[in-house]
């Protein structure tokens, strides 16, 4: 198995990436949340800083911006918050004057400050709120702001950046905090344990899939007895059960195909023999007639012709049955259904077969119900063919002095039809197979030319009528074939 392509490798790699991404996300959120907490706390503590300072600065902003005086005030107020940057802004955010706490020589990178965060602060929006840092373009920092009048212009701002060096040190303390550090250590341990347990669980789960895969591969390579061990009813268990059922079906089908192929070969052998026998007889007697033509007497010639004719009819019957069965297999037979009296059909067939029965000294009788017989839908020609096959079969296997009974009687709204004989019967272990296409319980128990096609043809005809031919028999108990027809169209 290619390790790089294994399902376990793919799912483990995916899980590893997800766990690492989750850990990084938690770490980022933890640090960000801590820093935001520091900013929020500092901004809340110094929320009124700008407002307090504005009252001290206002006297020096009446006619002009007295920067030196303001710086003196800032130094006087040094105890409030020494690490702050102070800006005087016009109403549109333009910087009019500023005081950098760290580097007096610092240069502005922004000349205008976005006033929207300042207005949010003054309107009491939830903290922290971040504003522009004019000394660092693109950097946002917490602030305090208060409205102030500059040289008679209202709507100006005293803008104080809070996160100077003091806040940077506070942020560094947060980053190096033992609480945060221990939190990250705990989170790391949780992620590692989760990763290890996850890999173990995935290994167990994919192990079951690997077992299914190996079983399927073994089955593919010809080990047809291989089956998946099913220990659960989850998706993997259902997959294993489905494979086992499929494998059983395939093996059964293969066995059935082998059996059918065996029976097919037997049929070909039987049909070939049955075809060769009359052909050889015909050929032999015709050659005899030709060779003895000058000296053969008329009586002997007639005898030979009768034998040739009998074998010709036998050969024609066999070919006809094979052709007929092939039409049934191709579903090329469409029954012409009409209302039929099975009692009348039984009487007609008894009269038809009576001479043959008398010749064999067999009693052939029709047993009919006293009450009017229900009519059924049937193709009378096909039904006559099916019943004729069954009667002929019964006569062939009933000994001298035996009885063959044709019974037609009402069965509720239906009509049941039975052909029973007092012959030698069929062994119980073979009853279930006598309707198999190429199966013969006994080569002597055949219909027509001896290929065992009569019962198959009868069964096919009854299937076209929505019925089924059933049999009851036993060694030495005779045989009874029966079927039921309906007054309704069932096909």
C-alpha positions as CSV (number, residue, x, y, z in Angstrom):
1,X,0.0,0.0,0.0
2,X,1.3,3.4,-1.0
3,X,1.6,5.3,2.3
4,X,1.4,8.7,0.7
5,X,-1.9,7.7,-0.9
6,X,-3.4,6.0,2.1
7,X,-6.7,7.3,3.5
8,X,-5.1,7.3,7.0
9,X,-2.3,9.6,5.8
10,X,-4.8,12.0,4.1
11,X,-7.2,12.2,7.0
12,X,-4.3,12.5,9.6
13,X,-2.7,15.3,7.6
14,X,-5.9,17.1,7.3
15,X,-6.6,16.7,11.1
16,X,-3.0,17.9,11.9
17,X,-3.4,21.0,9.8
18,X,-6.8,21.7,11.4
19,X,-5.4,21.3,14.9
20,X,-2.4,23.5,14.2
21,X,-4.7,26.1,12.6
22,X,-6.9,26.0,15.6
23,X,-4.0,26.4,18.0
24,X,-2.6,29.3,16.1
25,X,-6.0,30.9,16.0
26,X,-6.5,30.5,19.7
27,X,-3.0,31.9,20.4
28,X,-3.7,34.9,18.1
29,X,-7.1,35.5,19.7
30,X,-5.6,35.2,23.2
31,X,-2.8,37.7,22.6
32,X,-5.2,40.1,20.7
33,X,-7.8,39.8,23.4
34,X,-5.2,40.6,26.1
35,X,-3.9,43.6,24.3
36,X,-7.4,44.8,23.6
37,X,-8.1,44.4,27.3
38,X,-5.0,46.6,28.2
39,X,-6.1,49.2,25.6
40,X,-9.7,49.1,26.9
41,X,-8.6,49.4,30.5
42,X,-6.2,52.3,29.8
43,X,-8.8,54.0,27.6
44,X,-11.4,53.8,30.3
45,X,-9.1,54.9,33.1
46,X,-8.0,57.9,31.0
47,X,-11.4,58.6,29.4
48,X,-11.6,62.0,31.0
49,X,-8.0,62.9,30.5
50,X,-8.5,65.1,27.5
51,X,-11.5,66.7,29.1
52,X,-9.5,67.6,32.2
53,X,-6.6,68.9,30.1
54,X,-8.8,71.0,27.9
55,X,-9.8,73.3,30.8
56,X,-6.1,74.0,31.4
57,X,-5.3,74.6,27.8
58,X,-8.3,76.7,26.8
59,X,-6.9,80.1,28.2
60,X,-3.9,79.7,25.8
61,X,-6.0,79.2,22.7
62,X,-8.0,82.3,22.7
63,X,-6.3,84.5,20.1
64,X,-3.5,82.2,19.1
65,X,-2.0,78.8,20.1
66,X,0.5,79.6,22.8
67,X,2.6,76.5,22.5
68,X,5.2,77.3,25.1
69,X,2.5,78.0,27.7
70,X,0.8,74.8,26.8
71,X,4.0,72.8,27.2
72,X,4.5,74.4,30.6
73,X,1.0,73.3,31.6
74,X,1.8,69.8,30.3
75,X,5.0,69.6,32.3
76,X,3.0,70.9,35.3
77,X,0.5,68.1,34.7
78,X,3.3,65.6,34.2
79,X,1.9,63.4,37.0
80,X,-1.3,62.7,35.1
81,X,0.2,60.6,32.3
82,X,3.8,61.4,31.2
83,X,3.7,59.1,28.2
84,X,1.1,60.8,26.0
85,X,1.1,62.6,22.6
86,X,-1.1,65.7,22.5
87,X,-2.7,67.2,19.3
88,X,-4.9,70.1,18.7
89,X,-7.1,69.4,15.7
90,X,-9.5,71.6,13.7
91,X,-13.0,70.5,13.2
92,X,-12.1,68.6,10.0
93,X,-9.2,66.8,11.8
94,X,-6.3,69.0,10.5
95,X,-3.4,69.1,13.0
96,X,-2.8,72.7,14.2
97,X,-0.3,71.9,17.0
98,X,1.1,68.8,18.6
99,X,3.4,67.8,21.5
100,X,5.3,64.4,21.1
101,X,6.1,63.1,24.6
102,X,9.1,60.9,23.5
103,X,11.0,62.8,20.9
104,X,10.6,66.6,20.6
105,X,12.1,66.4,17.1
106,X,9.6,63.8,15.9
107,X,8.1,64.5,12.4
108,X,4.4,64.1,11.6
109,X,3.6,61.4,9.0
110,X,-0.1,62.5,8.9
111,X,-1.3,66.0,8.6
112,X,-4.9,65.1,9.2
113,X,-6.6,62.7,11.6
114,X,-9.8,60.8,10.8
115,X,-12.4,62.4,13.1
116,X,-15.0,59.5,12.9
117,X,-13.5,57.5,15.8
118,X,-13.2,60.7,17.8
119,X,-16.9,61.4,17.3
120,X,-17.7,57.8,18.3
121,X,-15.7,58.3,21.5
122,X,-17.5,61.5,22.3
123,X,-20.9,59.8,21.6
124,X,-20.2,57.1,24.2
125,X,-19.6,54.1,21.9
126,X,-18.2,50.9,23.4
127,X,-14.5,50.9,24.1
128,X,-11.8,50.3,23.0
129,X,-11.9,52.7,20.1
130,X,-8.7,53.3,18.0
131,X,-7.6,56.4,16.2
132,X,-4.9,57.5,13.9
133,X,-1.3,57.9,15.2
134,X,0.0,60.9,13.2
135,X,3.6,60.0,14.0
136,X,3.1,56.5,12.6
137,X,1.0,56.3,9.5
138,X,-1.3,53.3,9.3
139,X,-1.0,52.6,13.1
140,X,-4.1,52.7,15.3
141,X,-3.9,53.5,19.0
142,X,-6.2,54.1,21.9
143,X,-6.9,57.8,22.7
144,X,-8.8,60.3,24.8
145,X,-10.5,63.3,23.2
146,X,-12.4,66.3,24.3
147,X,-14.0,69.2,22.4
148,X,-12.2,72.5,22.6
149,X,-12.3,76.0,21.0
150,X,-9.2,77.2,19.1
151,X,-9.0,80.9,18.4
152,X,-12.7,81.2,18.5
153,X,-13.3,78.2,16.2
154,X,-15.8,75.8,17.7
155,X,-15.9,72.0,17.1
156,X,-12.2,71.5,17.4
157,X,-10.6,68.6,19.2
158,X,-8.0,68.0,22.0
159,X,-6.7,64.6,20.8
160,X,-4.5,62.6,23.2
161,X,-2.8,59.4,22.1
162,X,-2.5,57.2,25.2
163,X,-0.4,54.3,24.0
164,X,3.0,55.8,24.5
165,X,6.0,54.0,26.0
166,X,4.0,53.1,29.2
167,X,1.4,51.2,27.1
168,X,4.1,49.5,25.1
169,X,5.6,48.3,28.3
170,X,2.2,47.2,29.5
171,X,1.7,45.3,26.3
172,X,5.0,43.7,26.7
173,X,4.0,42.7,30.3
174,X,0.9,41.1,28.9
175,X,2.8,39.2,26.3
176,X,5.2,38.0,28.9
177,X,2.6,37.4,31.6
178,X,2.8,34.0,33.4
179,X,-1.0,33.7,33.1
180,X,-0.9,34.1,29.4
181,X,2.1,31.9,29.2
182,X,0.6,29.1,31.3
183,X,-2.6,29.5,29.2
184,X,-0.7,28.9,26.1
185,X,1.2,25.9,27.7
186,X,-2.2,24.4,28.7
187,X,-3.6,25.1,25.3
188,X,-0.6,23.5,23.7
189,X,-0.9,20.4,25.9
190,X,-4.6,20.1,25.0
191,X,-3.8,20.4,21.3
192,X,-1.1,17.8,21.6
193,X,-3.3,15.3,23.5
194,X,-6.1,16.0,21.1
195,X,-3.8,15.4,18.2
196,X,-2.5,12.1,19.6
197,X,-5.9,10.8,20.5
198,X,-7.3,11.9,17.2
199,X,-4.5,10.0,15.3
200,X,-5.2,6.9,17.4
201,X,-8.9,7.1,16.7
202,X,-8.3,7.7,13.0
203,X,-5.9,4.7,13.0
204,X,-8.6,2.5,14.5
205,X,-11.3,3.7,12.2
206,X,-9.2,3.6,9.1
207,X,-7.9,0.2,10.2
208,X,-11.5,-1.1,9.7
209,X,-11.6,0.5,6.3
210,X,-8.2,-1.0,5.5
211,X,-9.6,-4.5,6.5
212,X,-12.5,-3.9,4.1
213,X,-10.0,-2.8,1.4
214,X,-7.8,-5.8,1.9
215,X,-10.7,-8.2,1.9
216,X,-12.1,-6.7,-1.4
217,X,-8.6,-7.0,-2.9
218,X,-8.3,-10.6,-1.8
219,X,-11.7,-11.3,-3.3
220,X,-10.7,-9.7,-6.5
221,X,-7.6,-11.9,-6.7
222,X,-9.7,-15.0,-6.5
223,X,-10.0,-15.8,-2.8
224,X,-13.8,-16.1,-3.0
225,X,-14.2,-17.2,0.6
226,X,-12.9,-13.9,2.0
227,X,-15.5,-11.9,3.9
228,X,-15.4,-8.7,6.0
229,X,-15.7,-9.1,9.8
230,X,-18.6,-6.9,10.8
231,X,-18.5,-5.8,14.5
232,X,-20.8,-2.7,14.4
233,X,-23.8,-1.2,12.6
234,X,-22.2,2.1,11.7
235,X,-21.4,3.2,8.1
236,X,-18.2,1.0,8.0
237,X,-20.2,-2.0,9.3
238,X,-22.9,-1.4,6.7
239,X,-20.2,-1.2,4.0
240,X,-18.8,-4.5,5.1
241,X,-22.3,-6.1,5.3
242,X,-23.1,-4.9,1.8
243,X,-19.8,-6.3,0.5
244,X,-20.5,-9.6,2.1
245,X,-24.0,-9.8,0.6
246,X,-22.6,-8.8,-2.8
247,X,-19.8,-11.4,-2.5
248,X,-22.3,-14.1,-1.6
249,X,-24.5,-13.1,-4.5
250,X,-21.6,-13.2,-6.9
251,X,-20.4,-16.6,-5.7
252,X,-24.0,-18.0,-5.9
253,X,-24.3,-16.6,-9.4
254,X,-21.0,-18.1,-10.4
255,X,-22.1,-21.5,-9.0
256,X,-25.4,-21.1,-10.9
257,X,-23.6,-20.2,-14.1
258,X,-21.3,-23.2,-13.7
259,X,-24.3,-25.4,-13.1
260,X,-26.1,-24.0,-16.1
261,X,-23.1,-24.4,-18.2
262,X,-22.8,-28.0,-17.1
263,X,-26.5,-28.6,-17.9
264,X,-26.1,-26.8,-21.2
265,X,-23.3,-29.2,-22.2
266,X,-25.5,-32.1,-21.1
267,X,-28.3,-30.7,-23.2
268,X,-26.1,-30.3,-26.2
269,X,-24.9,-33.9,-25.8
270,X,-28.5,-35.1,-25.3
271,X,-29.9,-33.1,-28.2
272,X,-27.0,-34.2,-30.4
273,X,-27.6,-37.8,-29.5
274,X,-31.4,-37.4,-30.1
275,X,-30.7,-35.8,-33.4
276,X,-28.1,-38.3,-34.5
277,X,-30.2,-41.4,-33.6
278,X,-33.2,-40.7,-36.0
279,X,-30.8,-39.4,-38.6
280,X,-28.6,-42.5,-38.5
281,X,-31.7,-44.7,-38.6
282,X,-33.2,-42.8,-41.5
283,X,-29.9,-43.0,-43.4
284,X,-29.4,-46.6,-42.6
285,X,-32.8,-47.7,-43.8
286,X,-32.6,-45.6,-46.9
287,X,-29.2,-47.1,-47.8
288,X,-30.7,-50.6,-47.2
289,X,-33.6,-49.8,-49.5
290,X,-31.2,-48.6,-52.2
291,X,-28.9,-51.6,-51.9
292,X,-31.7,-54.2,-51.9
293,X,-34.0,-52.4,-54.4
294,X,-33.9,-55.2,-57.0
295,X,-34.6,-57.9,-54.5
296,X,-36.6,-56.3,-51.7
297,X,-40.2,-57.4,-51.4
298,X,-43.0,-54.8,-51.0
299,X,-43.9,-55.8,-47.5
300,X,-40.3,-55.3,-46.2
301,X,-40.0,-52.0,-48.2
302,X,-43.1,-50.7,-46.5
303,X,-41.8,-51.7,-43.1
304,X,-38.6,-49.7,-43.8
305,X,-40.5,-46.7,-45.0
306,X,-42.6,-46.8,-41.8
307,X,-39.4,-46.7,-39.7
308,X,-38.0,-43.9,-41.8
309,X,-41.2,-41.9,-41.5
310,X,-41.4,-42.5,-37.7
311,X,-37.9,-41.3,-37.2
312,X,-38.5,-38.3,-39.4
313,X,-41.5,-37.3,-37.3
314,X,-39.5,-37.8,-34.2
315,X,-36.7,-35.6,-35.6
316,X,-39.3,-33.0,-36.6
317,X,-40.9,-33.0,-33.2
318,X,-37.5,-32.4,-31.4
319,X,-36.6,-29.6,-33.8
320,X,-40.0,-28.0,-33.3
321,X,-39.7,-28.1,-29.5
322,X,-36.2,-26.6,-29.6
323,X,-37.5,-23.8,-31.9
324,X,-40.5,-23.3,-29.7
325,X,-38.5,-23.0,-26.5
326,X,-36.2,-20.5,-28.1
327,X,-39.2,-18.3,-29.0
328,X,-40.3,-18.4,-25.4
329,X,-36.8,-17.5,-24.2
330,X,-36.8,-14.5,-26.6
331,X,-40.3,-13.5,-25.4
332,X,-41.4,-13.7,-28.9
333,X,-44.7,-15.4,-28.1
334,X,-47.8,-13.2,-27.5
335,X,-50.8,-15.2,-26.2
336,X,-54.2,-14.6,-27.9
337,X,-56.4,-14.5,-24.8
338,X,-60.0,-15.5,-24.9
339,X,-62.7,-17.0,-22.6
340,X,-62.0,-20.8,-22.4
341,X,-63.8,-23.7,-20.7
342,X,-61.1,-25.8,-19.2
343,X,-63.6,-28.7,-18.6
344,X,-64.4,-28.8,-22.4
345,X,-60.6,-28.6,-23.2
346,X,-60.0,-31.5,-20.8
347,X,-62.7,-33.7,-22.4
348,X,-61.3,-32.9,-25.9
349,X,-57.7,-33.9,-24.9
350,X,-58.9,-37.1,-23.2
351,X,-60.6,-38.1,-26.5
352,X,-57.5,-37.2,-28.4
353,X,-55.1,-39.3,-26.2
354,X,-57.6,-42.2,-25.6
355,X,-56.4,-44.3,-28.5
356,X,-52.8,-44.1,-27.3
357,X,-53.9,-44.9,-23.7
358,X,-55.9,-47.9,-24.8
359,X,-52.9,-49.1,-26.9
360,X,-50.8,-49.0,-23.7
361,X,-53.7,-50.5,-21.6
362,X,-53.8,-47.3,-19.4
363,X,-57.0,-45.9,-18.0
364,X,-57.3,-42.2,-19.1
365,X,-60.2,-40.3,-17.5
366,X,-61.5,-36.8,-17.1
367,X,-62.8,-35.9,-13.7
368,X,-65.0,-32.8,-13.9
369,X,-67.0,-30.9,-11.4
370,X,-70.8,-31.3,-11.3
371,X,-71.4,-27.6,-11.0
372,X,-70.9,-25.3,-14.0
373,X,-67.2,-24.7,-14.7
374,X,-65.9,-21.2,-14.5
375,X,-64.5,-19.8,-17.7
376,X,-60.9,-18.5,-17.7
377,X,-58.8,-16.3,-19.9
378,X,-56.3,-18.3,-22.0
379,X,-54.7,-18.9,-25.3
380,X,-56.5,-22.1,-26.2
381,X,-53.8,-23.3,-28.6
382,X,-51.0,-22.7,-26.2
383,X,-52.9,-24.2,-23.3
384,X,-53.7,-27.3,-25.4
385,X,-50.0,-27.6,-26.1
386,X,-49.0,-27.4,-22.4
387,X,-51.6,-29.9,-21.2
388,X,-50.8,-32.3,-24.1
389,X,-47.2,-32.3,-23.0
390,X,-48.2,-33.1,-19.5
391,X,-50.6,-35.9,-20.6
392,X,-48.1,-37.4,-23.0
393,X,-45.5,-37.3,-20.2
394,X,-47.9,-39.1,-17.8
395,X,-48.8,-41.8,-20.3
396,X,-45.1,-42.5,-21.1
397,X,-44.3,-43.1,-17.4
398,X,-47.4,-44.9,-16.3
399,X,-47.1,-48.7,-16.4
400,X,-49.7,-51.0,-18.0
401,X,-52.9,-51.1,-15.9
402,X,-52.2,-47.7,-14.4
403,X,-54.4,-44.6,-14.5
404,X,-54.0,-41.1,-15.7
405,X,-56.5,-38.6,-14.4
406,X,-57.3,-35.1,-15.8
407,X,-59.1,-33.1,-13.2
408,X,-60.7,-29.7,-13.7
409,X,-62.7,-28.1,-10.9
410,X,-63.7,-24.7,-9.6
411,X,-61.5,-23.1,-6.9
412,X,-63.5,-20.1,-5.8
413,X,-63.5,-17.9,-8.9
414,X,-60.5,-19.6,-10.4
415,X,-60.2,-23.0,-12.0
416,X,-57.6,-25.6,-10.8
417,X,-56.3,-28.1,-13.3
418,X,-54.5,-31.3,-12.4
419,X,-52.9,-34.2,-14.3
420,X,-52.0,-37.1,-12.1
421,X,-50.6,-40.5,-12.9
422,X,-49.8,-43.8,-11.0
423,X,-46.4,-44.1,-12.5
424,X,-43.0,-44.6,-10.7
425,X,-42.9,-41.0,-9.5
426,X,-39.9,-38.6,-8.9
427,X,-37.4,-38.8,-6.1
428,X,-38.1,-36.1,-3.5
429,X,-34.5,-34.6,-3.8
430,X,-35.1,-34.0,-7.5
431,X,-38.6,-32.5,-7.5
432,X,-37.3,-28.9,-7.1
433,X,-35.1,-29.2,-10.1
434,X,-37.3,-30.9,-12.7
435,X,-38.3,-27.5,-14.1
436,X,-34.7,-26.3,-14.6
437,X,-34.1,-25.7,-18.2
438,X,-31.4,-28.3,-18.8
439,X,-32.0,-30.7,-15.9
440,X,-33.3,-34.2,-16.2
441,X,-34.2,-36.2,-13.2
442,X,-34.0,-39.3,-15.3
443,X,-33.1,-39.5,-19.0
444,X,-36.1,-41.8,-19.4
445,X,-38.5,-39.3,-17.9
446,X,-38.6,-36.9,-20.8
447,X,-41.2,-35.4,-23.1
448,X,-41.2,-35.5,-26.9
449,X,-37.8,-36.4,-28.3
450,X,-36.1,-37.1,-25.0
451,X,-34.3,-33.8,-24.4
452,X,-36.5,-33.0,-21.4
453,X,-38.1,-29.9,-23.0
454,X,-41.8,-30.7,-22.5
455,X,-42.0,-29.6,-18.9
456,X,-40.0,-26.4,-19.7
457,X,-42.4,-25.6,-22.5
458,X,-45.4,-26.2,-20.3
459,X,-44.0,-24.0,-17.6
460,X,-43.3,-21.2,-20.0
461,X,-46.8,-21.3,-21.4
462,X,-48.3,-21.2,-17.9
463,X,-46.1,-18.3,-17.0
464,X,-47.5,-16.4,-20.0
465,X,-50.9,-17.0,-18.4
466,X,-49.8,-15.6,-15.0
467,X,-49.8,-19.1,-13.5
468,X,-47.2,-21.6,-12.3
469,X,-46.8,-25.3,-12.8
470,X,-46.4,-27.2,-9.5
471,X,-45.6,-30.9,-8.8
472,X,-46.2,-33.4,-6.1
473,X,-44.5,-36.7,-6.3
474,X,-42.3,-39.3,-4.6
475,X,-40.6,-42.5,-5.5
476,X,-43.3,-45.1,-6.2
477,X,-46.1,-42.7,-5.4
478,X,-47.0,-41.4,-8.9
479,X,-46.8,-37.8,-10.0
480,X,-49.3,-34.9,-10.0
481,X,-48.9,-31.7,-11.9
482,X,-51.3,-28.9,-11.2
483,X,-51.9,-25.2,-12.0
484,X,-54.6,-22.6,-11.4
485,X,-56.0,-20.2,-14.0
486,X,-58.0,-17.1,-13.3
487,X,-61.0,-15.5,-15.1
488,X,-59.0,-12.3,-15.1
489,X,-56.1,-11.3,-17.3
490,X,-53.0,-11.9,-15.1
491,X,-50.1,-11.3,-17.5
